[in-house]
Amino acid sequence: MQKTKLKISGMSCQHCVKTVEDALTALEGVQRAKVNLRKGEAVVRFNELRVNPITLKDAIKAAGFEVL
């Protein structure tokens, strides 16, 4: 398992947090996604053989947010 931290902009409420967490955990290979609204970041644990950081970023963008 690998862990990465992604900075996210555009989140303003807990609904945004849930949307990002759901987008990330829906990806095959993501074990856990913890989004912190105050810090504007997501910490993601994932299987690097099934998913990569670019795919994680694409999922966040598809959910309507920007990865910095």
Secondary structure, DSSP 8 states (H G I E B T S, - for coil): -EEEEEEEES--SHHHHHHHHHHHHTSTTEEEEEEETTTTEEEEEE-TTT--HHHHHHHHHHTT-EE-
